[in-house]
Amino acid sequence: MSSRSSLGHPTHKHFGTPCENTSSLTFLLLLLEKEEPPLLLIMENKKKQSTLQKCNGFGISRLWAAGKRRHDQLHLLATNTKTAFLEKAKAKLRNVSKEGKEKKKKVQNHLKTSLIFSEATSNVHIVYMGEKQYKDPAAVKKLHHNMLSALLGSKEAARDSILYSYKHGFSGFAARLTKSQAEKIAGVVQVFPNRIHKLHTTRSWDFLGLHHHFPNDLLTEGKFGDGTIIGVLDSGVWPESESFNDEGMGPIPSHWKGTCQHGKHFNDSNCNKKIIGARWFIKGLRHKSKIPINITNDIEFLSPRDKMGHGTHTASTAAGRFVEKANYEGLASGIARGGAPLARLAIYKVCWAVSSGGCTDADILKAFDKAIDDGVDIISASLGNEMPLFSYVDQRDSVGIGSFHAITKGITVVVAGGNDGPISQTIANTAPWLITVAATTIDRAFPMAITLGNNQTLMGQSLDTGKQIHGFTGLTYSERIALDSTDDSAMDCQFWSLNTTLAAGKVVLCFSKSDQQDMISAAYAINGAGGIGLIYAQFGDNQLDSCHVIPCIRVDYEVGTQILSYIRKARVPTVKLSVSRTVIGESASPRVAYFSSRGPSSITPGVLKSKLVFFSALIDADITCVSPHSMLVHLRKPDIAAPGVSILAAYPSQDTEHSSGYAFLSGTSMACPHVTGIVALIKSTHPDWSPSAIRSALVTTASQKGTDGMDITEVGPTYKAADPFDIGGGNVNPIKAVDPGLIYNISVHDYIQYLCALGYSNKSITRLTRTNPKCMKNNRYILNLNLPSITIPNFKKTATVSRMVTNVGEITSVYEAQVQDPYGVQMVVEPRILRFNLTTKVLPFKVTFLSTQKIHGDYRFGSLIWTDGKHFVRIPVSIRVRDSHSYPEV
């Protein structure tokens, strides 16, 4: 998904570039090109118009050019079409015979239903039944059909109703049901409506220390990921990219059971020893959409082929082959590769650039189900929910459901954290069994010199190298050329806000004033008004995009103000723009990306309580509630951070704007596959490690320091030092992660006990997992889940937390505890020395927290490190001092 996406999240979103709302954009383009009446309604809807202004990408120039020109035409067309439709409907009613009053009534009802989408119309619902009752998938499928047959009255109705049968990793089905039919289903875990989700490197791998030319590094130790299979749930793949060639690759792993599903412009020849399988899932979106899915003119492919580019980008970042001289318009030239170049890819297309776009629950769950059965080792999913989040065990979270069943089979699941930063408590995908990834910068920049008419030279950044302005040209400020001087929309260069006569032939300076506008939209607005360049001043958002139509340079407010001062003083202000270039190693990095969603998890006692009541009503199960204070739990998310800003990776080459076959994208969607690639290397080196062991290795070895030796900072209102709610354990360090020394392991049983501690009864959890959990009557298990972190959100005077570590380093070793106390809190570790040998591989310890101040406040942070002199096994500590009268700050 990129930064603040608007496509990103109807409910599930892609966490790609700041407006990876390409689906909504594509829909608007389709309507424009087809000249269909609904466009008028969409463009007059302020919310949609806001979304349009926030989106970037290839379509806005076409929207600008077509929108104004066709507005009157479309208005007339819409009016005429509506009139013709109503006249046709009236004629149909008049032609009904007088004797057939009943028939006339049916026709009237039919017309009414067609126009207002009657609530009686069936919608897709997901019936989730937990673990499979039978090992044989055919028996599970038969059970689903029998349930539907009994509900709907016939086998034929059941066959017509069902979309998917989930029969491999877990049990359930997706079917078209009315609301009343869905409410009649009993004896299952949960029934919930299908929703839409959004889509949450020539340098990045070297920046992380993963150098392919060093003979003894993790790449060679991990066999370049050979033998592991990565399942990518995304928007598909562009198989012709050189990043997916299979030259020199060995046989496909024997545990692979998947297939290469055919579709438009995709067949067996598009799979190879690199892309070993590909599937596509659209039934959920097809039935969720309120309009027909139009795929004419290759606006999308009904196949695993990627139209959007998002899936191709993430797949190549995780496991792309070595490609020399990869670049984007000459920038960032070098060898492109993924983290695990010899890992195999299994593609599961669940996200689409059609209709309203996105990725639906029904399709996501089916992809998880198939991936588990196909034999993948790792699942990478750069998508997720939007606020408000569902509780960790709520079945409406399809990523949470699917991933839980995946980890029970030993499959590690890596997900993007979302692009709603820098606001606190916006992190998505917070289930404790997931590896949730935040986005950071790397040490690469693309500076462009801005020379003013007074010979003062200032610096900005730009990805535009194609269209150049030679020599000095006119420069103006957007408010000076406003179409309406009383409307401040010209300040950030919104559409139709600029005087075309005054803008023509000039470079325009604009200031960002809200998240309703971005540099891409401003560029197309200026281009439409006749301008030839844009200097865009904004707060330190890391997002850097290519504008394509005119040169765009991003500057901060300080530089923008200096340029504005020159414009106000000069009689005839002019400017000369240089060519953008690539610079490495000169900027302090990493920094937490401005758009990267921040923790902690937003799930609060009130939310948990309401979800429990809802869940209890649905499944007719008893729920054991605990007190609100004991239920207060903020999981420390994200887990880890990785490069996610201006990442160069493979992209569909059919797009003329990315003809090189490589493109820059930003978002936690780009950070997620970096971690996925590292997980593949670790899995190749330690094939017996559990998903939680791999996560522990990543978190406990991560870095908290930047290239300048200082603490990593976060790009936000204060540029403060990054804390665990910004970067989790820190920025990922692949070299150290393969040899962590100690790990914090968690079993499936532990996760079940964690769910018990949230207040669910044995009966309800049994229906979820098909196991007998035997819940312990100790809600302190919430704090004692063996995570590689400690978070206490409701700390009073004292608390004790238990953890357990497993030695995976030298057989005989001694570790000593080192603590960094959170301010106002003392930490006491017992024992302070851990001794491991041939027979003692696992040891427990306790940490007691003692308050040293009376004033309550926000979170304070510290750490606990176990070290043997070689390894430094660090876990972050987050603690918030509260008393019984504490209240949230507003």
N, C-alpha and C positions, 0 to 999 in steps of 0.2 A: 501495500500500500502505500505514496509519498507523503508529504507532510499533511497539512490539514485538508484531507480529501473531502470532496463532497460526494463523489461517486463512492469513495471509500466506504461509506457506511449507511446504506438504508438500514441495515441491521448487521449484515456481515459485510465487511469491507476489505478491499485490497489495501494493504498498507504500503502503497508505492509512492510515486511522486506526488507532491503537494496537491495536486488535484489529479489524482488518477481517476477522475470522474469521466473517463473516456467513454463509458457506456452511455451516460446521460448525454454527453456531447455528441456521440455518434447518432443517437436517436434524434437529436435536434437536427443534425445534418441530414439525416434520412428524410425527415419531414420537409426540410427546406427543398431538398432535391426533388422530392416527389410532389411538392406543392400541395400537401395535404392540409385541410383546415385545422386540425388540432394544434398546429404550430402556434397559431394566434393565441390560443388559450394558454399555452405554455409560456410564451414570451410575455403575456400580460400578468402572469403569476409572479409576484415579487419574490417569493421564495426561490422559485426556479431561476429567476433572472439573477438573483444573488449567487446561486450555484454556478450559473454560467460565467459570471464575472470572476469567480474564484478559480475556475478551471483554466489550465493552460493546455498547450499542445497544438497539434497540427490542424485542428478543425476550426479554430476561432476566426482565422482570416476568412475562411469560406462563410462562416456565420455572419461576420461583419459585412462582407461584400454582398451576401444574398439577403440578409435580414432587412436592411433599410429599403433596398430596391423592391422587395416583394411584399412589404407590409400592406400597402393598399390593395395590391393584387390578391393577397391571401384573405384580407378582410372581405372583399367582394366575393371571393370564391367560397369562403366559409358561410357567408350569408346565403348565397345561392344554393349551396349544397344542403344547408339546414332546411331551407324552404322547400327544396325538391324532395327531401326525405320526408318532411311532414305531410306534404301533399300526397306523396306515394302512400304513406301510412293511412291518411284519411280515405283515399280511394279504396284501399284494401278493406277498410271497415264498411264503406258504403256498399261494396260488392257482396257482402255477406248476406245470405238470404234472410228474410224476415222470420222464417220458421226456425232458423238456427241461432236462437238467442244464446244458447250455451256456447256454440262455436264462436260467436262474436265476442263473448266474454273472454274466451281463451285467447283470441287474437289480441284483444286489448291488453290482457295480462302479459302476453308475449312481448308486445311492443314496449310496455312499461318496464319489463325486466331488462330488455335490450338497452334501454336508454339510461337506467339508473343502477344497473348491476344489483339486482334484488338480493337481499341477504339470504334468500332461500337457495341461491346458486351455490353449487358445491365448490369447495376450495380444497387444496391439498392439505391434508393433515398427516402428521407423523405419529405412528403408534409405536412407542418404544417399549420393549419387553425385557430388556436386560440381557443377561447371558443366555446363550442358546440352550433350549431344552433337549435338543437332539444333536448328535454329532453329524448326522447325515444332512447336508444342506437341502436335499429334496424333501426330507421329512419336515424340516423347518418351514420351507416354502408352502408345503401342503397345509400345515397348521395355520399359516397366515390366510390362505385362501378359504379354508373352512370357517375361520372367524368372520371373514368378510361375507361369505355366502350366508351364514346364519344371520348376520346383521342386515344385509341388503335383500335377502329373500331368494337368491338364485346364484348358481355358479357363474352364469353369464354376466350378471351385474357385478359380481366380484371381479371377474376377469377384466371388465371394462373400467372398473374403478381403480385397480391397483397400478401404481407406477413402478415402485421398486419393492423387492423383498430383500431385507437385510438378513442374510443367512450364514455368513462366514465368521466375521469377528464378533457379532452379537446378533440378537434377534429383534425383529420389528419390521414394519413396512410403511411405505408412503402411499396414500390412496386419496382419491377425490371423494370427499364426504361433506355433507351439509353439517351445519353446527349441531343440529339436533342428533344426527347420526353419530357424530364424534362423541357427544356427551353420553351416549348409550353404551359405549365400549367399556367393559369392566374387566378386572383381573389382569391388568397390565401395569407397567410402571408409570407411564404417563402418555397422554395424548396432547399434542400441541400443534398449532398451525405452522405451516411452512413459511419461513421468512427469508428475506434477502440479506446477504452479507456483502461487504465490500473488500476490494483489494486495497490489505492493511495492507577486467580490473587489472589494468596494467600496473597499478601501483599498490593497491590495498594489501595484497598478500605479502609483498616485500616489506611494506610498512609494519605488518604484523610479525615480521621476522621469519616468514616461511619462504626461504630462498631456494629456488629450484636448482641452482647451479652449485649448491654446497652438497658434497657427497654424503654427509652423515647427519643430515637434518631430519626433521619429522616426516617430510615428504617421502624420503627413501625408507625410513624406518617403518612408516605406515604403508609402504608399497603403493604410494600415490592413491591410496583408497581402493586398490584392486580387491575384488571379492565382495565388496559391499554394494548394496542396492539402495539407492535413494529414491523414495517416492515423492514427487513434487505435485502438491495440490495447488493448481494455479490456473492460468488462462491458456494452457497448451504449450506448444513448442514449434519453432521454425526449424525443421530437421535439416535443411540444406546448409545451415550455418557451419562454418569450419570448426566451430567450438564443439560440434557433435560428431566429428569424423571418428571412425573406429579403426584407423590404420594401426596395425601392430598390436591390437588388443587380443587377449586370449579368449578362451571359451566363456560363454555365459555361465554364471554361477549355477550349480546344479539345483539349488533350492528355489530357483525362479519358476513360477507356475503361471505367469501372466500371459497376455496376448497383445497383439498389435491390431487394434480395432480400426476397421476401415471407416471412411467417411469422405467428405468432399475434399479433393486434392490431397488425400492421405490414404496410403495402402501399405502392404507389407514391405515395399521397397524403402519406405521412410523410416523403418526401424532397422537397427543394426546391432553390433556388439556394444555400442555406447548407449543408444536409446533402445533398450531391450523390450520395452513395452509401452503402449499408449492406449488410453481409454478416454471417452468423453461422456459427460452426464449433463443432460439439459431438460429432462422431464420435469424436474421441480420448477425451473425457471419458466418453462413453456406454460405450465398451468398456473403459475403465480402471476404472470403478466396479465394485465387487463387489455392488452392489444395484441394482435397477431405478431409473431416474431418474423420480421422481414429480413432475409439474408441475401436479397438480390444485390447484384454488383459487388459481390464478395465483401459485403459490409461485415460479414462474419462467416466462419466456416463451420458447418455441422460435421465436425471431425476433431481430432486432437490438434489440428493445425492452429497456430496462435495468430490471431489478428491484432490483438492488443499490444503484444510485445512484452508485457509484464512477465509472463511465464517463461519465455525464452531467456529473458534477462536473469531471472532468479535461478533457473536451471544451470545456465552457463557459469554463474557466479559460484555455485556449489560444486560443480563437477565438470566444467568445460575443459577441453583439451588445450594444449599449447598452440597459440596462433600468433605468428610473428607479424610485426608491423600493424597491429590493430590500433585504430585511432578513431577519433571523431573530428572530421574536418581538419585533420592535421594536429589536433590537440591530444595530449596524453598518449603519444605514440609509444609503443613498446610491445612486449609479449603478453597477450591476454591469456589468462588461464583461470580455472576454478580451483577451489581449495583441495579437491581430491580428483585430479585429472583422469585417473583410471577407474574411479567408481562408476557403476552403471546407473542409468537413469530410467525410472518408470514414471511416465507422465499421466496425470489424472486431471483432465480439463474440467473444472467445475465453475469457472468464472467466465462471463461472456460479455461481449461488447454489443449486445442487442437489447431491444426493448429498453427498460429502465436499467438494465445491466446488473452486474453483481453476481453473487454466488449464493444459492439457496441452501437451506438446511437439508432438504431432501437429497440434493445432489452431493453435498459435502459428506453426509453420512454414508451414502452409497459408495463414494470414493474411498472413505476409510475402510468400509467393509471389504471392498475388493482389494485394496492395498494389503490389508492384513492377510487375506487368503492368497494373494499373489506371491508373497514371500519377501516383501521389502524389509530392510533392516532399519531404515530411518525414514521418517516422514517430515517433510518441510512444508509448512503452510503459512504463507505470508498474507493471512486474512484473519478476520475476527469480528467480534461484536462491538457495538457502540454502546454508549452510556444510555440507561443504567445497566449495569452488569447483572447477570443472574448469579445465584449462589453456586458454590462449587459443585453441588450435586443436582442442580436443576437441569432437567432433561431437555430444556429448550436451548441449551448451549450445545450445538452440534459438534463444535470443535472439542469441547470438554468431554462429551459422550464418546466420540470416536477415539480421541486420544487415550482415554482411560482404558478402553478395550485394547488399544494398541500396546500400551505399556505392560498390560498383563501378559502379553505375548513376547515381551522383551524388546519391543520396537521403540526406539527413542523418537520423541516428537518435539520438533523445534518450531517455534511460532514467533511472529512479529508482535511487538508490544503496542503498536498503534502510533498514530501521528497527530495526536491532539495536544501536544505539549505547547508551551512549557508549563501548563497548568497542572497542579498537584492532583493526584487521585484520578487521573485519566487513563492509566495503564489498562490495557485489555489482555485477554487470555491469561487469567490469573490462577487457574487451577494448579495446585501444588505439584502435580505430576508432569507439568509442561516445562520446557526450557524456553523462557520468555526473553526476547532480545530487544535491547534499546539500540539507538543509532548514534554513532560518533563520527567525527571528521577524521581525515587523514592529512598528511603533511604536504598535500599538493594544492597549488593555487594556479589561477589563470589570469594574471594581472594584465591590465590594459591602461596605458598612459593617456590621460586627458590633458591636453595642452590648451590653455585659455588664450584669448587674444592678447593678454598682457604678458605672455610667455611664462606664466605660472603653470607648473605641471603637477597634477594630482593623480592619484591612482585609484582605479576601481577594478572590478573583475568581470570577465565576459567569456561566454562560450561561442560567441558569434565571430566566425572568421571568414564567412563567405562574402557577404555584401560589405564592401569597404567604402568609406568616405575619404576621398583624397583631398588633402590640403585643408585649409580653414573654410568653415562654412558657418552660416547663421546659427545662433544659439538663443533660445528664449525659455522663459519660465511658464509653466502651464497656466497659472492664474492670469497671466498677462494676455493670454489668447483664449480666455473662457468665452464660450458662446453666450453664457448668461452670467454676468458679473455677480449676481445675487445668489448663484448656486455654487456651493463649494465642491461640487463633484469634479471640477476641473483640476483641483489640486493634485489628485492622484490619477488624473487622466482617465476618467471613466468614459465608456462609450457615449458618443454623441454629445460630449461636453465641450469640445474644442472648436474654435472658429477655423474652418478649413482654409480661408484666405490667409490668415495670420500664421497658421502652422506650416503651410506649404514650403517645402525645401529647407526646413530647419531641424536642428537637433533640439529636442524638448526635454527640459528638466522637470521631473515630477517627484512629489514626496508621498510616500505611502502613509496613509492616515488610519487605515483599518484593515481588517482581514477580509473585507469585501472586495478588495482589489489586489492584484499582484502584478509583477513585472510583465508577464506574458500578455495579460489582458490589456495593460497599458500600451504595450508595443503595437498591438493590433488596432487599438483605438487611434494611436498617433498615425500609424500607417494609413488608416482609413481617412484621416483628416488631411493627409498629404505630407506629413512629417517624414524625415529620412533617418532619424536616429533617436534614441532614448537614453537618458541618464536617469536612473531610478534610485532615489534615496530612500532607504528604509532601515529600520532597527536591525540589529545583527542577526537576521535570519540566515542560516547557512545555505538556504536553497538557492541554487544557481541553475538557470535554465537557458536554453538557446531560444531566441525569439524568432529566428528564421527570416521573417519578412524585412526587418531592419536591424541594424546593429543595436544591441542593448548592453548597457554597462551598469552594473549594480555598485552603488557606493553607500557608505554609512551616512548618518545624519550630519556628522561633522564635516565630511567632504562636501556633501550636498549643500550645506549652509555656506561654505566658502565659495562654491560655484554661484549660488544665489546672490551673495554679496557682490561678486564680480558683475553679474548681469545687471544689478541695480545701479552700479556705478558707471558702467560702460555706455557710451552713446550708441555704439553698434556692436553688441557682444558677438564674439565668434569663438569657435572651438575646433580643434583638430584631434581626431581619435586615432590612436596607433593600432597596430595589429596585436591581438591577444596572443599570449605565449604561455608555455607550461613551465612552472617553477616547482621544484621539489626540495623539501627539507628546510625551508626558510621560515615556516610558520609554526608556532607552538601548537602541538597537537598530541593526542586527540582532545577534542572538546565535545561535550554532549550536544547533539544537534538541537536547535531551537524547537523543531517540530516533534521531537521524540517524546512520546507520552511518559508522564512521570507517575511514580507510585506515591503512597502505597495503594494497595487494592482498595477500591471504593466501597467494598461490601461491608456494611455496618450491622450492628445488632438488629436494628429495625428492619433492614432489608432481609436479613436471615430469618427473622421471625415471620414476616409476611410470606416469604417463600415456603416456609415450613407449613403454614396453614393451608396455602394453596395446594401444595404437594399432597398433604394429608387428605384433602377433600377429593383429589383426583384418584388416589390409589386406595382409599378407604383403609388406611393403615394408621396404627397408633404411632405417635411421635412423642419421644421423651424430651421435654423442653428443659433447658437450663436457664439460669438467671441471665438477664441482659448483660450484666457486667462480665460474667464469665464467658459469654459468647463473643465479647468484643475481641476480634482478631483481625489484624491487618497483616496479611502475608507480605513479606518483603519481595516485591516485584518492582522492576524486572530482575532477572537472575544475572544477566551478563550484558555487556555492551560490545558492539562490533561496528566496523566501518559501514556507513549507510548514506554518505553524502557525496554526490557527484561520482557515482561508481560507473565505470565503463564496462559494459558487458554486451553479449550478443543481442541482436535486435533484428526483427524481420527486415530483410534487405529489399523487399518489394516496396516499402515505404520510401518514396523519393527523398524525403527529408532525412532519412538515415541510410543513404545508399551504400555507405561503407559496411553496413551490416553490424555496426556497433553504435551504442548510444549511451549517454549519461542519464541515469535515473537516481533519485534520492528518496529515502524513506526507510522505515524499519523493515519494509519488505526487502530492501537490499541488504540490511544488516543480518536478517534471519539466515539467508543461504550462506553467508560467511561462516556462521557457527555450524550450519549443517555440514559444510565441507570439512571443518575441523573434527566434527563428531565422526565423520566417515574415516578419517585418518586414525583417530583413537580407537574406533571399532575394529579397524584392520589390525592394529597393534595389540589390542586387548579384546578379542572377540567374545570373551565370557563376562565382560563387565555389564552390569545392569544399566538401564537408563538413568537411574538416580546416581550411580557411581560415576557415570560420564558427566552428568551435570555437576556433581561435587568437584570433579577434577577441573572443570572449566572455572567454577566460581572461586575455588580456594587458591588458584594460581594466577588469577587475573591481576592486572596492574592498576594502581591508583595514581601513577605518576605520568606526566607528559614528557615530551621530548626535551623540554627545558628543565627537567628535574623538579618541577613544581607539581602540586596537586592538580589533577585533571579538573578543569572548570566546566561549568554548564553555560551554554548560550541562552540567556534569559534576561529578565529585567535587572538582575543584580550581578551577573557573571560570578556567582559564588562558587566555592569549591564544590565539586560534585559529591553527592552523598549516595547512600545505597538505594534511595528511591529514584535516583537519576540513572545510575549505572550498575546497580546490583553489586556484585563482587568487584567489578571494575571492567576495564577494557580487556578483551580476551587475549590470552597469551598462549598460542598453540604449542610452542616449544616446551613450555613448562607443564602444560596440561597433560601431556602424554606420560609424565612422571611426577605425579602429585605428592607421592610419599604416603599420605593418608587419604582416605575417602570417607564420606558420610553416606552410608547406604540406607535405602528405604525399601522395604518389601511392599507387595500389594496388601498384605495383612496390615501393615502400618497405615497405609492410606485409608483402609476401611475403618480402622480404629479412629482415625482423624475425622472421618465422616460421622462416626458414632458420637464423637465429642461435640460435633456441631448440633446434636440433638435428635438425630434420626434414630428410630427404634430398630431393633433387630429385624422386625418384620419388613420394614420398608427397605432396608439395605439388602436384605436377602432377595427381594424382588429386583433390585438394581443389579446385583452381582451374581445371583444364583449360588451364593455360598452362605454358610451359617456363620455370621460374623462374631457372635458371642461378645457383644459390646461390653467393654469394661465400664464400670460406673465411676469414671474419673475424667471429668472434663478438662483436667490439666493436660491431657494428651494433646490439646491444641498447641500448647507451648512446647511440648516435648516431641513433636514430630521431628524426625532426625534430619532436618534440613541443614544445609551448609550456611546457616545464618541464624541469628536470634533476634526476634522482634517482640517487644512487650508494649502494647499500646495503652494499657490501663494499669501502669505501675503505681503502687502506693508507697509503702515503706520498705517492703522486702519481697523478694521472689526468688525461687530456685528453679533452674532449667536443667534438664538432663540431655546429654548427647552421647553418641557412641561412634568411635572411629575404628576403621579397619586398616591395617598396615598392608600396603601394596608395594612398598619399597624394599630396602634391605631387610632380610629376615630378622637379624638381630639389630635392634636400633632403640635409641632412647630419645624421647621427645620432651621438651620442656615448654611450659606455657608462658606466653608473653601477652599482657593485656594493655589495651589503651582504653581507659575508663571514659564513658560518656560524661560530659560535664554534669556535676551534681550527683553522680552515682558511682559507688565503689563496686568493683567486680572482684569476687573471690573464687578462684578455681580450685577444685578438689578432685583428685590429686593434682599437683602441679607437675608431676613427672609421670610419664607413661613409658613402660618398658615392654618391648615386644621381642618375642623369640620364636622358635620353631613351633611351639605349642600354644603360644599366646599371640593371636593375630587380631583379636577384637577386644577393645577396652572401653569401658564407660567412664564418663566424668560428669561432674556437676558444676554449674556456675551459679553462685549466689549473688544477687544484686541488693545493695543496701543504699537507701536514699540518704544523701548528705545535705539536702536542702528541703525547705517546706513549700516553696513556691512551685505551683504546677506550671506547665508550659508546653511547648511544642516538642517534636522529636529531637533527641540528642543522639549523637552517633559515636561509636567506638569500634573496637575490634578485638578478636581473640586469635592469637597465632600459636600454633604448635610447630616447633622447629627442632631438627636434629643437627643443625649447622649447615646442612645442604638444602633441605626442603623448608619452605616457609608456608605452612598450611593455614591460610587466613580466612576467617569468616567475619562478615560485618555484623555489628550489633546496633540495633535501633531501639530506643526506649523513650517512652513518653510518661512523664510523671503526672499522675492524676489523683485528685482526692474525690470524695463522695459528692462534692458540690461543683466539680469541674463542668464547664460548659464549652461548647464549640465557639471558636472565634468567628466573628462575622465582619 
